């Protein structure tokens, strides 16, 4: 018996949802199963799983039998419960080097940390076969006389800015995929949302599934009602009256998790067109206010979401790494505008 836990079907191929790039399998060996090496067993059971990928997963400690990590020479026995976290299947698009500017904040022999600019697509797909982050990294590696390929572990939306980790080899990719699966990383986002949140901090425990009325959206439902388990912790950073700057810490990584969860709270992200945040949802009806908000929309023509903090255990050295990025220019500018507006509005 085999159970497969894939990440969700993409909303759009060119969209880069925040979700982990791994597959999780749970297989129970049949009663009549003959003794067989686990790598051969898994190759026979998992479609399109290469020997190399299974070996990398085993070396990374991602293969467990009866909840214990095993080596590639383990012999599967009847009734064994095998679980494995595999990195996502290889892409079917060749990556060519393109000279595209990147903001690299850290790099070593195994991985690179990129502070992704808003508007940059992470990987090639329908409508975006060139000009992606992977194309830019390929060029960067070649300029440094490195023959490695960029391997994705996670990705963020095209119009979300902030920190991403990309590995240079499959073993590092597999080990980091396990950390994502175990939710042991530290990931925090800054989000500007509509409205004045009632509480200074809270937890959103609401499953996420595709919106049955609009397949371009994800939708949050009461926990365990429908969809996939999702948890976001938030706390207020700054209140501006009609909008609020919050920090969101991801415990899970579902498609559009923060965007769907904040909409669930009736506080959608500022200027998030897909979730209605590009309308003036809070504030006055005065023309001056509308003009102010529309100016903010023009400065930041995207959802106000930034991946600000990323922390994890280095896949080779075991060192704990923690990175923090400053707000991008567009977000900084509208936060300054809201700061000045709230001082004028609420000090009178």
N, C-alpha and C positions, 0 to 999 in steps of 0.2 A: 504494500500500500504506500502511495506517495502523496504527500500534500505539498502544494507549491504556494509560496507567498511572494508574489511579484509586486513591484510598485505599480501604481495606477497607469492606465492607458493615457498617453499624453493628450492634453486638451488640444494642442496644436503642435505639430512637429517643430515649428520654429520657435515655440514658446519654451522657455527653460525653467521649469518648475523647480521649486526648492524641494528636493526629495533625494533620498540616497540611491546610488546606482548599484544595487545589489539584488540578488535573488536568494530567497531562503527556502530550503527544502527540508522536509521531515519524512523519512522513509522507514517503514517497519519491515524488516526482512521476513519473508514468508516462512512458515513452519518447515517447508520442504527445501529451504535454501541450502545449497551445498556450500562448504567452506570455500571462501573466495577472497582474494586481496581486495581491500576496500576501494582502491583506485579503479580496479577493473569493474567492481560492482557498481560504482557510481557512474562510470562511463556508460554502462549498459542501461542504467535506469534514468539518466538525465539527458534529455535530447540536446544535441549540439554542444555537450560539455567535452572540451578537449582534455587530453591527458595532462598537458602542461598546466591548464587552469586548475584542474583538480589537485595537482601536485603543489601548486602555489598556495591554494586554499589550505591544504594539509600542513604545509610548512608554516603558514601563518597562524595555525592553531584554530582554524575555522571549521574543522571536521570533528564532530563529537559522536561517540557511541555510548549510549546509555548515560549521557550527560558528562562524559569524560573525554578529554582531548586525546586523539590517537594519532599514530604515525601511519605513513602510507603503506607499511607492510602489515598492518592489522588485518586479520582474517575475520570476515563477517560470518556470524553464526545465526541460526534460526532465531527469530524473535528479537534480534538486536534493533534498537531504535537509533537510527542515524540522522543527525542534523548537520546541515552544511550551509555556510554562507558563501555564495559565489559572487565575484564581481560580475557586472552586467556583460552580456555577450559582446564581442568586438564589434565596433561600428563597421558599417558596410560602405563607408565613404573614405577615400584616401585623403589624408591631410597633407597639403602642400604648404610650404613656408610662405608667409606673407608678412611684409614689413609693416606691422601695425603697432603703434605705441602701446606699451604696457606699464602699469605701475606695480613693480615687483618689490615687495617689502621684505622678503626672506627667500633664500635659496641655498640648498646644499645638494649632495650627490643623490638624494632620494626624492626630494620634493621641492615644490616652489609654492610660495604664498603670493597670490595676486590680489590687489585691491581693484576689483573690476569696476570699470566705468559704466554709468547708466547708458543703456542703448546698445551695449555690446552683447551679441548672442554668444552663448558658451560653446556650442558645438554645432556642426553642420546638420541641416535637416531641410525639409521641404521649404523652399523660398529663401534659404540661407546656406548655400553651399560654399560660400567664401566669406572672408571677413570676420571669422569667429575667433574666440579666445584661443581655441586649439591651433588655428592657423598661425596666430601671433606667437604662441609658445614654440611651435615648431621652428619658426624663424629665429627666435631667441636662442634656442638650443643650438641651432646650426652656427650662429654667430659666435657661440662659446665653444665651438668644435666638439659638441656633444652629439652623439648619434642616437640618443634615446628618443622615445615617443612620449607625448603627454597622455597620462592615464587619468581619467576622471573618477572621482569618488563621490562627488555630489555636484549639484548645480543650483544656480539661482536664476530668478526670472530675468529676462532680457532688460527690463526697465528697473530692476532693483540693483542698487550699487553695493559694493562692499567686498568683504574678504572671502576668498575661496582657496582651498588647498588642491593642488594637482600633483600627482606623483610622476616619477620618471621611470618606474619599473613596476611590474605586476605584483611582486611580493609586497612592496610598500602599499600598493593599492589594496591588496587583499587584507592586510593588517588594519588599515584605516577603515575599510568597509566594515570590519567586525566592530570597531569602535562606534561607527554610526549605528549599526544594528543594535548594539548594547546600550545605545543612548548615553555613552560615557563621555561624550565631548561637551565642551562648553560653547554654546552658540547663542549670541545675543544680538538682537536687531533693534534699531531705533525706528520708530514709526510715528508719524504725525497723523492723528485720527480726528475725525469730526466729533464735536461735542465735548462736554465737560464730564469726565468719568466720575461716577458716584464714589468709588473707592480708590484709595491711593495704591492699592495692590490687589491682585487676585489671580485666580487660576481658571482657565477656560478648559473644561473637560467635555468636549463635544466631538463626536465622530464626524468624519468628513467623507462625503460622497459627491458624485456628480449631481448637479442641480437637475431634477427631472424636467423642469420647464425651460432650462437653458443649458445646453450641453457645453457651452463655452465657459461656464462658471462651475466652481466647486461650492458646496453648500454644507454648513455645519448642522448637525442634528443632535438631540439629547444623547448623552453617552450610551453606547451599546444599542441604540435604537436602529440605526442603519449606517452603513459605511464603515470606514476604518478608524480605529482608536486614535485619538489625537489629543495632545495636552500642550497648552501654551501658558506659561506664567508671565504676568506683566506687572510692572510698577510704573507709577507716574513720575516723569522727570520734571516736567514743567507744564503748568496750566496757562493757557492764553485766553480763557473765557469761552470762545466759540470753537477752539480746537485744542488738543492736548498732545504733548509729546510724551510717548511712553517707551519703555524698554521692554521688549518681548524676549523671553528665554524659551527656546524650543526644547521640549522633552521628546517630541517625536518630529518627524520631518515629512509631512504629507504635502501633496500638491496644493499650492496657494494657501498653506495652513494659516499664516498670520492674517492674510487678506480675508479668508473665509471666517476665521474666528472673530475678528474684530467686527465684521459685518453681522455676525451672530449676536454680538453684544449691542448692535445698533450704533456702532461707532466705526463706520468704514474708513479706510485710509483716505487721506486727503488726495484728491485728484486721481483716484483709482477708477478709471473709466469703466473697467469691466464689472466693478461692484457698486457703481452708482456714486462713487466719491468725487466725480467730476461735476456734480451739481452742488449748488450752495445749499447745504443741508441744515446749517445752524446760523443764527445771527439775525440781524435786522433786515428790514425790507428797503432801507434807504439806498438810493442810487450810489451814494459815495461808498458804502460798504460793498455793494456788488462790484463796483469798479475796482476796489482794493483786492477782493478775492480773485477776480478775473486776471488782475495783474500777477498775482501769485501763481495762478494756473499757467500763465504764459511763461513765467520764469522757470517753473518746474513742470513741464508737460509730461508727467509720469506719476505713478504712485509714490508717495513719500515714504519709502522704505529703504533702509540701509543696513547691511550686514556689518555690524560694528565690531564685534568681538568673536574670535575663534580660538579655541584652546583644545589641545589633544596631546596624547602621548606619542612621541616620535616613534615611527614604526621600526626603526633600526637601533637607535641609541637608548630608547626607553625614557628619554628626558621629557618632562612636561613643558610644552611650548604654549605660550599665550600671546595673541596678537590683538591689537586694538587700532582701529583706523579712525581718522578724523572724518567729520561730515563732509560730503562733497560740496562743491561751490553752490549748486542750485538749492540744496537743502539748507545750507547755512544762510543763504540769502533770504529765503522765505521765513526761516525762523527769526531772523533779525527783524524782518518786516512785521511779523506777528507780535514780537516783543514790543516794538515801538507802538503798534496799534493798540495792544492791550493796555499799555501804560496810559496812553491818551484817553482811551475809551472808559476805563474803569477807575481812573484816578480823579475823574471829574465829579 
